[in-house]
Amino acid sequence: MWLLIFLALFVLWACGMYWYVFGKQSPFSLESVRPPGPMEFDQKKRDKVLKQGFTVDKVPQNLDAIVIGSGLGGLSVAATMSKAGKKVLVLEQHDQAGGCCHTYIDKGFEFDVGLHYIGQLHETSLLRVAFDQITEGQLEFVKLNQHFDTLHIGEGDEKRMYTVLSGKTEMEAHLKKQFPDDIAAIETFFKIMKVAAKHTYYLAVLKMIPQWLALFLLKSGIAKLFSSIFALSGTQATEMVNTFTTNKDLHIIFGYLFYGVPPKDSSIMINALLLHHYKRGAYYPKGGASEIPFHIIPVIQRSGGKVLVRAPVTQILVNKDGAAYGVKVRKGQNEVEIHAPVVISNCGLFTTFQKLLPPEIRIKPDVQERLNLLKHARGSFLVFSGFDATKEELDICSTNMWLFKNNDMDGSMEEFFALSKDDAPDNIPMMFITFPSAKDPTSKIRHPGKSCMTILAMVKYEWFEEWTDTSARKRGDDYMNYKMRFANNLFDWACIHFPKLREKLVFQEVATPLTNMHYLGAQRGAMYSAEHNLDRFRPETVARSRCSTPVKNLFISGQDVFSCGIAGALHGGLLCASAVLEKIIYIDLLYIKKKLKRQKARQAKKLE
């Protein structure tokens, strides 16, 4: 009798799983991808797509979902749902769509604000397949120089330079040439990179299966039988690399792609994934970062949806049963209610739970418990510089530069963030330099004779906190003088390596954490959203931090779902779409990837 009951339950479970995985039509197809059309350089025509202002009459009727925030996480979930036939409204508080993928133009110079380069976009890669699906093949990428990053460690006569190359075998071989006494350490780290790249999907699975099942697999130890990724994700980076080598310069190479967290507080898995991300090449969107939202928005519109800007959401509406049913949007002095059965927030967990939910919902224990899984991240500081010169005249190229004053990342970051507000600008320990105009071949057509540079450093929000309640561009002389102390020191440091910059400089703007809060809606100016510390990537935290929330019908998308950056935001959107549509869309993407590989193999055979 009990055996029959067990078999019946097993059959029901198997049928349910089959329906969940295969029972719904795929939103993706090879047929939806078409050859890229001619690029649109007319800014007025581009603005009609990227800058559609919010008015009540533009809001579609009978919405299936509302997405708060038009960053890549919001646009990707909206586009995926639209391809599944859903009508989605995306609301953006800024005056143009794109979030960290938007660009701004001033005095003839165009700057990217958050996208500097992307990896894993080689032909038939999963990320490339996903981008092709949500833009229907209209987004083109330029492959950058094989030598994509240069690192300078130390100052003066003590300065050492290292170069990082892309390539399936070249990246590892080139590092071995530069560190001949640490070949075993490099081989060990690259093995970790391989495991991280191949098995990270196990961590994503934890977010897609029922939470009770994910926690059971982890607590019982069954999960660890499948892969070592569950141990790696919760392993401290510094602790592990210290077992490989005592060479501090090599330690920097293993963790130089900084995101505001010192290696002693970060996961070895994330550091390995970041370097592996560029193993098959570094890429940049042809036409600039704003090409991404420009080509996703038409896909959202095709199913009757809209992406509207200047639409700040002030509250998520929650009914007496504790379910989200819409949002309030500020329009002038008034607030407009918009209703939908699903609300998706792409503006970060802290903003969503601490600012947008009604006060009585914010204080609920399950909401607070979810908030406590994450911490606030460091703020970002950016210097945008424009030059009246070509890249040849400035002697610049697509290769990025990372500068470190010493090879003790843990110590220098700890000391820097412990500094007083007044001492911080003169003691910046590291920064990143990129030249977007040198990466985009269309830049010389769209902005002839001009070049631009972006410098990025991580800072403390508290250093700028006293100006929080002031308005953008009206923060006063003290604020201007303070932020320029940072900017001038960073620019002077850049000029040591690129001496031709100074005499050609004609434009400069500076973005502090307050700027990022105003234009990007980034909580405390953290462009990478919640902190990527070690606790965040412990398997149990990964399993609990998912797209669904304690508020029924409210979902989270973007960088807070899994990890930071362009790829992290996109995967956050895809995971969120899987949760909302109740369908594991990664299976559909992997199926398309497999078909493309078979097509490529057949074409290669014909050529032979």
Stockholm file with secondary structure:
# STOCKHOLM 1.0

chainA/1-608         MWLLIFLALFVLWACGMYWYVFGKQSPFSLESVRPPGPMEFDQKKRDKVLKQGFTVDKVPQNLDAIVIGSGLGGLSVAATMSKAGKKVLVLEQHDQAGGCCHTYIDKGFEFDVGLHYIGQLHETSLLRVAFDQITEGQLEFVKLNQHFDTLHIGEGDEKRMYTVLSGKTEMEAHLKKQFPDDIAAIETFFKIMKVAAKHTYYLAVLKMIPQWLALFLLKSGIAKLFSSIFALSGTQATEMVNTFTTNKDLHIIFGYLFYGVPPKDSSIMINALLLHHYKRGAYYPKGGASEIPFHIIPVIQRSGGKVLVRAPVTQILVNKDGAAYGVKVRKGQNEVEIHAPVVISNCGLFTTFQKLLPPEIRIKPDVQERLNLLKHARGSFLVFSGFDATKEELDICSTNMWLFKNNDMDGSMEEFFALSKDDAPDNIPMMFITFPSAKDPTSKIRHPGKSCMTILAMVKYEWFEEWTDTSARKRGDDYMNYKMRFANNLFDWACIHFPKLREKLVFQEVATPLTNMHYLGAQRGAMYSAEHNLDRFRPETVARSRCSTPVKNLFISGQDVFSCGIAGALHGGLLCASAVLEKIIYIDLLYIKKKLKRQKARQAKKLE
#=GR chainA/1-608 SS CHHHHHHHHHHHHHHHHHHHHHSSCCSCCGGGCCCCCCCCCCHHHHHHHHCCBCCGGGSCSSCSEEEECCSHHHHHHHHHHHHTTCCEEEECSSSSSCGGGCEEEETTEEEESSCCCEECCSTTCHHHHHHHHHHTTCCCEEECCSEEEEEEESSGGGCEEEEEECSTTHHHHHHHHHCGGGHHHHHHHHHHHHHHHHHHHHHHHHHHSCHHHHHHHHHTSHHHHHCTHHHHTTSBHHHHHHHHCCCHHHHHHHHCSCSSCCGGGSBHHHHHHHHHTTTTCEEEETTCTTHHHHHHHHHHHHTTCEEEBSCCEEEEEECTTSBEEEEEEEETTEEEEEECSCEEECSCHHHIIIIISCHHHHTSHHHHHHHTTCCCCCEEEEEEEEESSCHHHHTCCSCEEEEESSSCHHHHHHHHHTSCTTTGGGCCCEEEEECHHHHCTTHHHHSTTCEEEEEEEEECGGGGGGGTTSBTTBSCHHHHHHHHHHHHHHHHHHHHHCTTHHHHEEEEEEECHHHHHHHHCCGGGCTTCSCCCTGGGSHHHHHHSCSBCSSBTEEECSTTTSCSHHHHHHHHHHHHHHHHHTSCHHHHHHHHHHHHHHHHHHHHHHHC
#=GC SS_cons         CHHHHHHHHHHHHHHHHHHHHHSSCCSCCGGGCCCCCCCCCCHHHHHHHHCCBCCGGGSCSSCSEEEECCSHHHHHHHHHHHHTTCCEEEECSSSSSCGGGCEEEETTEEEESSCCCEECCSTTCHHHHHHHHHHTTCCCEEECCSEEEEEEESSGGGCEEEEEECSTTHHHHHHHHHCGGGHHHHHHHHHHHHHHHHHHHHHHHHHHSCHHHHHHHHHTSHHHHHCTHHHHTTSBHHHHHHHHCCCHHHHHHHHCSCSSCCGGGSBHHHHHHHHHTTTTCEEEETTCTTHHHHHHHHHHHHTTCEEEBSCCEEEEEECTTSBEEEEEEEETTEEEEEECSCEEECSCHHHIIIIISCHHHHTSHHHHHHHTTCCCCCEEEEEEEEESSCHHHHTCCSCEEEEESSSCHHHHHHHHHTSCTTTGGGCCCEEEEECHHHHCTTHHHHSTTCEEEEEEEEECGGGGGGGTTSBTTBSCHHHHHHHHHHHHHHHHHHHHHCTTHHHHEEEEEEECHHHHHHHHCCGGGCTTCSCCCTGGGSHHHHHHSCSBCSSBTEEECSTTTSCSHHHHHHHHHHHHHHHHHTSCHHHHHHHHHHHHHHHHHHHHHHHC
//
